[in-house]
Amino acid sequence: MRVYKINDNKFKSIYVSYNLTVDVTDTKLYSKGAVLAALMAKSSEKYKTQKEIEKYLNYLYSSVYDVNIEKLGDLYNLEIRAEFINKEYLPNHEELLDKMLEFLEEMIYHPAKWSAENIEREKQFIIERINERKDEKLKYGIQRAEEILCEGEPFGTYLYGSTDVVEKVGHDDVEEAYKNITNGCVTVIVSGNLTGYEDIDKKIENRFKKYVTNDTLIEDLVYDKKLSKSGEYKEVKEYQDTTQSVLSLGLRLNNCTPDDFYKISIYNAILGTTPSSKLFQNVREKESLAYTVRSRYYRFKDIIIIFAGINKENYDKALSVINKQITDLKEGKITDEEFTSAKDSLLADLLEWNDSKIAMAKMKISNLIAFKSADISIEQMRKAMSDVSFSDVVEIANRVSVEKVFLLGGVENA
């Protein structure tokens, strides 16, 4: 395991992100892991109910605890998160660190003896969540584009898996997922006001290292061997009886390296993340073909998803106008305003990361995975972003290919 510290005195609290990261060899892990995470969030051997957990956290001056699951490309990450007040801001400078670490040790490594009733309850919540995916049409359209573009890869599986797998999850499956995940790579990020906690990394290591059986570091995981493979162009339509439809395009970035992150980020911003972007200005403002349109870059997969909320009768025209923006970028048809606005927006976003303990922790783990380094500062990232040239963006544009198109709310039975 390894502990990383991010100290900033402008905060009053300390945020602990305890990450258990594994390579996905069987996509059933998503369903089993979702059930496991829900159980770990609500009980342990000592704290048998969510009410007992909440009572103890309130006693610790309303400290926070939760469990999060996420896909980091084809890696699966179970993140246990906690936040508590720096002793400088408490009556009599009461020390919470040891109590919080003891609590986290209990919640992570002393799980409850999960009853069949509790497992079934959490399964039903997850099944409901999976079944309700289509209710948020825009979000569902994006997810389906991800799944179609990355079909056959772990990332192409929905984060909570599928209802048929969840329904079959039993006690042995939860135990198996627990052993698999807790034997994974352990990375701890501590961010916030660490004044008076100079040895916090040592305290964390001393308490948790005895449980860690895997000496792999997160930067050693095989992210760079898990990049998506190119596929053929395909249009997919899924019927919904609604006037409002979602058009999503899956774009592949070919032959990219981790250092292309800055160039791709600016390409994506020019394409569709700001009000001055090509998609916003042309698809929404000039042609009035979408009530919303954006693009999203997935750093760990080298893909971009474009999504637009449209009326289904505008499908062909909207697709044509979107494709034209992609072609214009390849041909270098980028205005000074588009280029400058995109870069300024990203530079401002990087500065904003400094205002969030969670964002700084996320940045640290992302850079560990992608750049294999924990030493890249916000200023270094801003400098690298500033150095991206017009020709860099055009060069990236010519490595982009549209592979998948998904329409939610298209022609019935199409």
TIDRENDO-90100 format. One record per atom (N, C-alpha, C, O): residue in one letter; z, x, y. Coordinates in steps of 0.05 Angstrom, whole numbers, plus 5000, padded with zeros to 4 digits. Layout:
N
AZXY
...
//
This chain:
414
M500050174976
M500050005000
M500050185025
M500750415024
R499250065047
R499250205072
R500050015094
R499149785095
V501650115113
V502649955135
V501450065161
V501550305166
Y500349895178
Y499149975203
Y500649835226
Y501249595224
K501249985247
K502749875270
K500949855295
K499350025300
I501249625309
I499949595335
I502049505355
I503049285354
N502749685373
N504949635392
N503949555419
N502249685430
D504949335429
D504349245457
D506749105468
D507548895458
N507849215489
N510349115500
N510048855516
N512048745524
K507548765520
K507348515535
K508148275519
K508548055530
F508448305493
F509348085476
F512348085473
F513648285479
K513447855465
K516347835460
K516947825430
K519247855422
S514847795414
S515347765385
S513747965369
S512148115379
I514347965343
I513048145324
I511647975302
I512747795291
Y509148045297
Y507547905278
Y507048085254
Y506148315257
V507547985230
V507148135205
V504947995189
V505247755182
S502848135182
S500748035166
S500648195140
S499848425139
Y501548065118
Y501748195092
Y499348105075
Y499247875066
N497448275071
N494848205058
N494648305029
N495148535023
L494048115012
L493448184984
L490448134979
L489547904980
T488948344975
T486048324974
T484948404947
T485748614936
V483148244936
V482048294909
V478948254910
V477948104926
D477648394892
D474848354888
D474548104871
D476148054853
V472547944876
V472147684862
V470247734838
V467947784842
T471347724814
T469747754790
T469147484777
T467347454761
D470747274784
D470347004774
D470946814797
D473146814807
T468946654805
T469246484828
T471246254824
T471946114843
K472246214799
K474446024795
K476946114810
K478745954814
L477046364817
L479346464833
L479746314858
L482046274867
Y477546214871
Y477846064896
Y479545814892
Y481245754908
S478945664870
S480445414865
S483345484857
S485245354867
K483645674839
K486345754830
K487945874854
K490345814857
G486646034870
G488046164893
G488845954913
G490945984926
A487245744917
A487945544937
A490445394928
A492245334945
V490745334902
V493145204892
V495545394895
V497645314904
L495145644887
L497245844889
L498245874918
L500745864922
A496445894937
A497245934965
A498845704975
A500845734989
A498045454968
A499545224976
A502345224965
A504245144979
L502645304940
L505345314927
L507045534940
L509345494945
M505845764945
M507345994957
M508245924986
M510246034995
A506845744999
A507545675026
A509945495027
A511245465048
K510545365004
K512545145005
K515045184988
K516845024989
S515045404972
S517445434955
S517645724944
S515645874944
S519945794935
S520446044921
S522745994902
S523745774899
E523646204889
E525846184870
E528446094885
E529945934875
K528846214909
K531246154925
K530945904942
K532645734943
Y528645884956
Y528045654974
Y526245464959
Y523845494958
K527445264947
K526045094928
K524344874940
K522644764927
T524744824966
T523144624980
T522244725007
T523344915018
Q520244585017
Q519344655044
Q521444605065
Q521644745085
K523144405060
K525244345079
K527244575081
K528244635102
E527844695058
E529744925058
E528545165073
E529945305087
I525945205069
I524545425083
I524745375113
I525445555129
E524045135122
E524145075150
E526945105162
E527245195185
K528945025147
K531745045157
K532445335161
K533645405181
Y531645505142
Y532345795145
Y530845915169
Y531946075183
L528245845172
L526645955194
L527745865221
L527746025240
N528645625222
N529945525247
N532445685253
N533045745277
Y533945745233
Y536345915236
Y535646185247
Y537246305262
L533246285240
L532346545250
L530746505276
L528646615280
Y531846335294
Y530746285320
Y527846195319
Y526146305333
S527346005302
S524645885299
S522546085292
S520346085303
S523246265274
S521146445263
S519046295248
S519446055241
V516746415244
V514446285232
V513646415206
V513846655203
Y512846245187
Y511846345161
Y509646165152
Y509945915152
D507446275143
D505346115129
D503646295111
D503846535112
V501946165096
V500146305077
V497346215083
V496745985085
N495546415085
N492846365092
N490946485071
N491546705061
I488746345065
I486746465047
I484146495062
I483546325079
E482646695055
E480046745069
E478246915052
E479047065034
K475646885058
K473547055046
K472847275066
K472047215088
L473147525057
L472247755073
L469747855060
L469748045044
G467447715065
G465047775050
G465547685021
G466347455017
D465147855002
D465547794974
D468347874965
D468947864941
L470047944983
L472848004977
L474547754983
L473847595000
Y476647714967
Y478447484971
Y481047584982
Y482247774971
N482047465003
N484447555016
N486547335018
N485947125029
L488947385007
L491147205011
L493047335030
L494147555025
E493447205053
E494947325075
E497547175079
E497546925084
I499747315077
I502347195083
I503147285111
I503247515117
R503647085128
R504047145156
R506847065165
R507946855157
A508047235182
A510747175192
A510847265221
A509547455229
E512447135237
E512847215265
E515747165272
E516946955266
F516947355286
F519747325294
F520147475321
F518647645329
I522347405335
I522947505362
I524047785361
I525747845344
N523047955379
N524248225382
N527148185391
N527848015407
K528948355380
K531848325385
K532548345414
K534648255423
E530848485430
E531448515459
E531648245473
E532848225495
Y530348035462
Y530247775475
Y532147575462
Y531947335467
L533947665445
L535747485431
L538647525441
L539347745450
P540347325439
P543147355446
P544447575430
P544147595405
N545847755444
N547247975431
N545348155416
N546148305398
H542748145423
H540648315410
H540848295380
H540648495366
E541048045370
E541348005342
E538848115327
E536548055335
E539248255306
E537148385290
E536048185269
E537548095252
L533448125270
L532147945251
L530448095230
L529747975210
L529748345235
L527848475219
L528548475189
L526948385172
D530948565183
D531748575154
D531748305141
D531048265118
K532648105157
K532747825146
K529947725141
K529447595121
M528047785159
M525347695155
M523947835132
M522547715117
L524448095129
L523248245107
L524448155080
L522948135060
E527048095080
E528247985056
E527047715049
E526547655026
F526547555070
F525347285066
F522547315055
F521847175036
L520947495066
L518247535057
L518147645028
L516547555012
E520047825022
E520247924994
E520747684975
E519547674953
E522547514983
E523147274966
E520747104962
E520147014940
M519347044984
M517046854983
M514646974968
M513246824954
I514247234970
I511947354957
I512547434928
I510847374910
Y514747554923
Y515247684896
Y517347544879
Y517947634857
H518447324889
H520347164873
H519446874874
H520746704886
P517146814862
P516046544864
P517746344849
P519246404831
A517346094857
A518745874843
A517645834815
A515445924808
K519245714798
K518145634772
K516645374776
K517845154775
W514145394782
W512545174791
W512444944770
W511644984747
S513244714779
S513244484761
S510444364759
S508844394777
A509944214738
A507444074735
A507043874757
A504743834767
E509243754766
E509043554788
E508143684814
E506443574828
N509343924821
N508544054845
N505744154844
N504244144864
I504944264822
I502144354819
I500144124822
I498144154836
E500743904810
E498943664812
E498843564841
E496743484851
R501143574855
R501143484883
R499343664900
R497743554916
E499543924897
E497844104913
E494944084905
E493144104922
K494444044880
K491644004870
K490343764884
K488043774893
Q491843544886
Q490743304899
Q490143354928
Q488143254938
F491843504942
F491343564970
F488743724973
F487043674991
I488343924955
I485944084956
I483443934948
I481343964960
I483743764928
I481443594920
I480643404944
I478243364949
E482643294958
E482043134981
E480543295002
E478743195015
R481443545006
R480243715026
R477243775019
R475543765036
I476743824994
I474043874985
I472343624988
I470043634998
N473443394981
N471943144983
N471443055012
N469442915017
E473143155030
E472843075058
E470943265073
E470543235097
R469843465059
R468043655073
R465843525089
R465343605112
K464643325077
K462343195090
K463043035115
K461242965130
D465642985119
D466442825142
D466042975168
D465542855189
E466343245167
E465743405190
E462943515187
E462543735176
K460943365197
K458143425190
K457243705199
K455943835183
L457943785223
L457044045233
L458244265216
L456744455208
K460744255211
K462144455194
K460944465166
K460544675155
Y460444225155
Y459344215128
Y456544325127
Y455744465108
G454944275148
G452244385149
G452244685150
G450544815137
I454144805164
I454445095165
I455145205138
I454045395128
Q457145075125
Q458145165099
Q455845145078
Q455545325062
R454344935078
R452144905059
R450045115063
R448945215044
A449545185088
A447545405094
A448645665083
A447045825072
E451245725086
E452445965075
E452045965044
E451246175033
E452645745032
E452545725002
E449645754992
E449245884971
I447745635005
I444945654997
I443945935001
I442546044983
L444546055023
L443546325029
L444846535010
L443446725002
C447346495003
C448746684986
C449246574958
C451246644945
E447446414948
E447646304922
E447846524900
E446246714901
G449746494882
G450046694861
G451846924868
G452347094852
E452846924893
E454647134902
E457347004907
E457446764913
P459547144905
P462247024910
P462346884937
P463546664938
F461146994957
F461346874984
F459946604984
F460646435002
G458146554966
G456746294964
G458446074952
G457445844950
T460946124945
T462745924935
T464545824958
T465645994973
Y464945564959
Y466745454980
Y469545574977
Y470445614954
L470945614999
L473545754999
L475545614980
L477245754968
Y475345354978
Y477245204961
Y476045144933
Y477244994918
G473745254928
G472545214902
G471244944899
G470144834918
S471444824875
S470144564870
S472244384857
S474144474844
T471744124859
T473743924849
T473943954818
T476143924808
D471744004804
D471844014775
D473544244766
D474944224745
V473544474781
V475244694773
V478144644781
V479944694765
V478544534805
V481344474814
V482644284795
V485044314788
E481244074786
E482443874768
E483443994742
E485343894730
K482344214734
K483144344708
K485244554711
K486244664692
V486044614736
V488044824741
V490744734730
V491744514737
G491944904714
G494544844703
G496545074709
G495845254724
H498945054698
H500945254704
H500045534696
H500545724711
D498745564674
D497845834665
D495745944684
D495646184689
D494045774696
D492045864715
D493245964740
D492446164752
V495345824749
V496745904773
V498146174769
V498046354786
E499446204745
E500746454738
E498646684737
E499146904747
E496346624726
E494246824724
E493246914751
E492947154757
A492846714769
A491946774796
A494146934811
A493447124826
Y496646864807
Y498847014820
Y498847304812
Y499047484828
K498647354785
K498547634775
K496147784786
K496348014794
N493847654785
N491347784795
N491647864824
N491048084831
I492447674840
I492547724869
I494747914877
I494348084894
T497147884866
T499348064874
T498948344862
T500348524871
N497148374843
N496448644834
N494048764849
N492948974842
G493248624870
G491048714887
G491848924907
G494149024907
C490048994924
C490449184946
C492349064966
C492048834975
V494449214975
V496349114994
V496049265021
V496149515022
T495549105042
T495249215069
T497049055088
T496848815089
V498749195102
V500649055120
V499949135149
V499949375155
I499448945166
I499048995194
I501348875210
I501948645207
V502649045226
V504848955243
V503948985272
V503349205281
S503848765287
S503048775315
S504948625333
S506348445324
G505048705358
G506848585377
G508648785391
G507949015393
N510948695399
N512848865414
N514549015393
N516448895383
L513849265388
L515249425368
L517349615381
L518249795368
T518049565406
T520149725419
T522749685404
T523749465400
G523949915396
G526349905380
G525849875350
G527749865335
Y523349875343
Y522649845314
Y520750075306
Y518850025291
E521350315315
E519550535309
E519250595280
E517250705271
D521250515264
D521250565235
D520550325219
D521150315195
I519250125231
I518749875217
I516849915194
I517049775173
D515050105196
D513150165174
D514750265150
D514150195127
K516650445155
K518250555133
K519950335120
K520250335095
K521050155136
K522749945125
K521049755107
K521949675086
I518549705116
I516849535100
I516149665073
I516149545052
E515449925075
E514750075051
E517150085032
E516750045008
N519450145042
N521850165025
N522449905011
N523449904988
R521949685024
R522549425012
R520449334992
R521049204971
F517849384998
F515749264982
F514349454963
F512949364944
K514549714967
K512949894951
K513549874921
K511749924904
K515949804914
K516749784885
K515149564871
K514949574846
Y514049374886
Y512449164873
Y509449224871
Y508049094856
V508649434885
V505749494886
V504849674863
V505749894861
T503149564847
T502149714823
T499349824828
T498349984812
N497949734849
N495249814854
N495250004878
N496049924900
D494350254874
D494350444896
D491750454912
D491250624928
T489950254906
T487450244921
T487950164950
T489649984955
L486550284969
L486750214997
L484550025004
L482350024991
I484949855024
I482949655030
I480249775038
I478149665034
E480350015051
E477950145059
E476350255035
E474050335038
D477650265012
D476250364988
D474950144971
D473550194952
L475449894979
L474249674964
L471249674968
L470249774989
V469749564949
V466849604948
V465349404966
V463349294957
Y466249364990
Y464849195009
Y461949285013
Y460149115013
D461449545015
D458849645022
D456849614998
D454449655002
K457849554975
K456049514952
K455649214946
K454349134927
K456749044964
K456648764959
K454848614979
K455048374982
L453148764993
L451448635013
L449448444999
L448548504977
S448848235012
S447048035001
S444248144995
S443348335009
K443048044975
K440348124968
K438347924980
K438947684982
S436048024988
S434047855000
S433047644980
S432947694956
G432347414990
G431347194973
G428947064985
G428047145007
E427846874972
E425446744981
E426046525001
E428346425002
Y424046455017
Y424346245037
Y424545975023
Y422945915005
K426445805032
K426745545019
K427945345039
K429745415054
E426845105039
E428044885055
E429444685037
E428344605016
V431944615044
V433544435028
V434344195046
V435244245069
K434143955036
K434943715051
K437043565035
K436643515011
E439043475048
E441143315035
E441543055051
E442143065075
Y441142835038
Y441142575052
Y443942485060
Y445842495044
Q444142395085
Q446442235095
Q445342015112
Q443542065129
D446341785109
D445441555124
D446641555152
D448441405158
T445441725169
T446441755196
T444241855214
T442442005205
T444341775239
T442241865258
T442742155265
T440842305268
Q445242225269
Q445942505276
Q445742675252
Q447042635231
S444042885253
S443643065231
S444443345239
S444843405263
V444643525219
V445243805224
V443043975212
V442443955188
L441844135229
L439844325220
L441044605220
L442044695240
S440944745197
S442145015195
S440045205183
S438545135165
L439945445194
L438145655185
L439745895175
L441545975189
G439145995152
G440346235142
G438546475147
G436346495136
L439546665162
L438046905169
L439147155155
L441647185154
R437447325145
R438347565131
R437747805150
R435647825162
L439747985152
L439348245166
L438948455146
L440748515129
N436648585146
N435848765125
N436349055132
N436049145155
N437249205112
N437649505114
N439549575137
N438949755153
C441749435138
C443649495160
C445949675150
C446449685126
T447149815169
T449449985163
T451749875179
T451349725198
P454249955173
P456549865188
P456349925218
P457249765235
D455050145225
D454750215253
D452950035269
D452850045293
D451349865255
D449649675268
D451149435279
D449949265292
F453749425274
F455449195282
F455049135312
F454748895319
Y455049335329
Y454849285358
Y452149185365
Y451948995382
K450049295354
K447349205360
K446948915351
K445748755365
I447848855326
I447448585315
I449048385332
I448148165336
S451448465341
S453148285357
S451648205382
S451747965390
I450348395395
I448948335420
I446348175414
I445747985429
Y445048245392
Y442648085384
Y443547785380
Y442247605390
N445747745366
N446747485360
N447547335385
N447047095388
A448747475404
A449647355429
A447147265446
A447147045457
I445147425446
I442647345460
I441347105447
I440346925460
L441447105420
L440246895405
L441646625410
L440446425415
G444446625407
G445646365408
G448646335410
G449746155398
T450046515425
T452946475428
T453846425456
T456246365461
T452046435476
T452946395504
T451146185517
T449046115506
P452046075539
P450445865553
P447745975563
P445845825568
S447446245566
S444946355574
S443246445550
S441046565554
S444146385526
S442646475502
S440046325499
S439646105511
K438346435483
K435646315478
K435846035465
K434445855473
L437646015446
L437845755432
L438945535451
L437845315452
F440945605466
F442145415484
F440145325506
F439845095511
Q438945525518
Q437145465540
Q434545325532
Q433645145546
N433445395509
N430845275501
N431145035483
N429744835487
V432845045463
V433044825444
V434644595457
V433844355454
R436844655471
R438544445482
R437644365510
R437244135515
E437444565528
E437044495556
E434144415562
E433644205574
K432144585555
K429344535562
K428144305545
K426844135556
E428544315519
E427244125501
E428943885494
E427943685483
S431543905500
S433443685494
S433243595464
S433243355458
L433143795447
L432843745418
L435443745403
L435543675379
A437643835416
A440243855402
A442443805421
A442343875445
Y444543675411
Y446943625427
Y448743875426
Y450443915444
T448344035406
T449644305405
T447944485388
T446744395369
V447944745395
V446444945380
V447645215384
V448145295407
R448145355362
R449445625365
R448545795341
R447245695322
S449246045342
S448846225319
S451346375313
S452946425332
R451846445288
R454246575280
R453646815262
R452146785243
Y454747045269
Y454247295254
Y456547345235
Y458847325242
Y455847405210
Y457847455189
Y457847755183
Y456047855169
R459747895193
R459848185193
R459748295165
R458448505160
F461248175146
F461448285120
F459148205101
F459148295078
K457348055110
K455047975093
K452348045106
K450248015093
D452348135131
D449848185145
D447947945144
D445647965137
I449147715151
I447547475154
I448247335180
I450347385192
I446447155189
I446946995213
I446246705205
I444246655192
I447946515213
I447346235209
I446946105236
I448646125254
I444645975240
I444045815263
I444645525256
I443745435235
F446045385273
F446645105268
F446144935293
F446945015315
A444944705289
A444344525311
A444844235303
A444044155281
G446144085321
G446443805317
G444043655329
G443643675353
I442443525313
I439943405322
I439643115312
I441243025295
N437742975324
N436842725312
N434742795290
N433042965295
K434942665267
K433342755244
K430242745249
K428742885237
E429442565267
E426542545273
E425542795288
E423142835290
N427442955299
N426643195314
N426743445296
N426443665307
Y427043405270
Y427243635252
Y425043835255
Y425544075260
D422543755253
D420243945253
D420144085280
D419644325281
K420443935302
K420144065328
K422544255333
K422144475344
A424944165326
A427244345330
A426944595314
A427544815324
L426044575289
L425644815273
L423544995285
L423945245285
S421444885296
S419345045308
S420345195333
S419845425336
V421945055350
V422945185374
V424945395367
V425045615380
I426645345347
I428545555339
I427145805328
I427746025335
N425145755311
N423545985301
N422146145323
N421846385321
K421346005344
K420046145366
K422046335380
K421246555388
Q424546255382
Q426546435395
Q426946685378
Q427246905389
I426946655352
I427146885334
I424747065337
I425047315337
T422346955339
T419947105342
T419947245369
T419147475371
D420747105390
D420847225417
D422647475418
D421947675431
L424847465404
L426647695402
L425247925388
L425548155397
K423747875367
K422248085353
K420248215372
K419748455370
E419048055390
E417048155407
E418148265433
E416648345451
G420848275435
G422048395459
G422048215483
G422348315505
K421647955479
K421647775502
K424447695509
K425447475502
I425847875522
I428647845529
I428947895559
I428048105569
T430047705574
T430347745602
T432747915608
T434547945591
D432848035632
D435148195640
D437648025640
D439848115632
E437447765648
E439747595649
E440847545620
E443247545616
E439047495601
E439847445574
E441347695562
E443347665550
F440147925567
F441348175557
F444048235570
F446048295556
T444148215596
T446648275611
T448848075605
T451148155601
S448147815604
S450147605599
S451347635571
S453747605567
A449647705551
A450547735524
A452547965522
A454647945509
K451748195534
K453448425533
K456148375547
K458248445537
D456048255571
D458448205586
D460348015571
D462748055572
S459147815558
S460747625543
S462247765520
S464647715516
L460947945506
L462148085483
L464248285493
L466348315481
L463748415515
L465748595527
L468248445535
L470448545532
A467848215546
A470148045554
A471747955530
A474147945530
D470247885509
D471647795484
D473348015473
D475547965463
L472348265473
L473948495463
L476448525479
L478548585467
L476348495505
L478748515521
L480748295514
L483148335514
E479748055509
E481547835502
E483047875476
E485247775472
W481848035458
W483248095433
W485948225438
W487848185423
N486148375460
N488748505467
N490848295474
N493248365475
D490148055479
D492047845487
D493147685464
D494647495468
S492347765440
S493247615416
S494147805394
S492647985386
K496647775385
K497647935363
K495947895338
K495448075323
I495247635334
I493647575310
I490847695311
I489847805291
A489547675334
A486847785337
A486848085333
A485048195321
M488948225344
M489048515340
M489348585311
M488248785301
A490948435296
A491348485268
A488748435253
A488048585235
K487248215260
K484748155247
K482648385253
K481248465235
M482648485278
M480848695284
M481448945268
M479549085259
K483949005264
K484749245249
K483749225220
K482649415210
I484248995207
I483448975179
I480348965177
I479249065157
S479048845196
S476048835196
S474949115198
S473049185183
N476049275216
N475049545219
N475749725195
N474249915189
L477949665182
L478649815158
L476549765136
L475749945122
I475749515133
I473749445113
I470949545120
I469649675104
A470149495145
A467349555152
A466949845160
A465049975151
F468749955177
F468350225186
F469950425170
F469750665174
K471650335152
K473350505136
K475250665154
K475950895147
S476050545176
S477750695195
S479650505209
S478950275215
A482150595213
A484150445228
A484450555256
A486150455271
D482950755263
D483350895288
D481450815311
D481450945332
I479950605307
I478050525328
I479450335347
I480450125340
S479550415372
S480950265393
S479050055406
S476650075402
I480249875421
I478649675436
I476849825455
I474549745459
E477850025468
E476250175488
E473850315474
E471650325485
Q474350425451
Q472050545436
Q470050335428
Q467650385429
M470950105420
M469049885413
M467549785438
M465149735436
R468849775460
R467549695485
R465449895493
R463249825503
K466150155490
K464250365497
K461750345479
K459550365489
A462150315453
A459950295434
A458250045441
A455750055439
M459549825448
M458049585455
M456449625481
M454149535483
S457649765500
S456249815525
S453849995522
S451849975537
D453950175502
D451750365497
D449350235483
D447250375482
V449549995474
V447249865460
V445049825481
V445449715502
S442549895473
S440249875491
S438549645484
S438749515463
F436749575502
F434749365498
F433149425473
F432649245457
S432249675470
S430649745446
S432249715420
S431149655399
D434949765422
D436649735398
D436549445388
D436349385364
V436649255407
V436648975401
V433948895388
V433848745369
V431748985400
V429148925389
V428749035361
V427548915344
E429849275357
E429749395330
E431249235310
E430349195287
I433549125317
I435048955299
I433548695295
I433348595272
A432348585316
A430848335313
A428648355292
A428048155279
N427448585290
N425248625271
N426248685242
N424748735224
R428948675239
R430048695212
R431148415203
R432448395182
V430648215219
V431647945213
V429447785199
V427147785208
S430247645178
S428347455165
S429747195160
S432047185152
V428246975165
V429346705160
V428846645130
V426546645121
E430946595115
E430646545087
E431146265078
E429846155060
K433146135090
K433945865081
K434145675105
K435145755126
V433245435101
V433445225121
V434744985107
V433944895086
F436844875119
F438344645108
F438444425128
F439344465151
L437744185120
L437943945137
L439843755124
L439343665102
L441943685138
L443843485129
L443143225144
L443243215169
G442443015129
G441742765142
G438742735144
G437642595161
G437242865125
G434342865125
G433242615111
G434642415108
V430842645101
V429542425088
V430842365061
V431442555046
E431342115055
E432742045030
E431042135006
E428642115005
N432542254986
N431442354961
N429542594966
N428142674947
A429542714990
A427842954994
A428943194981
A427843404982
//
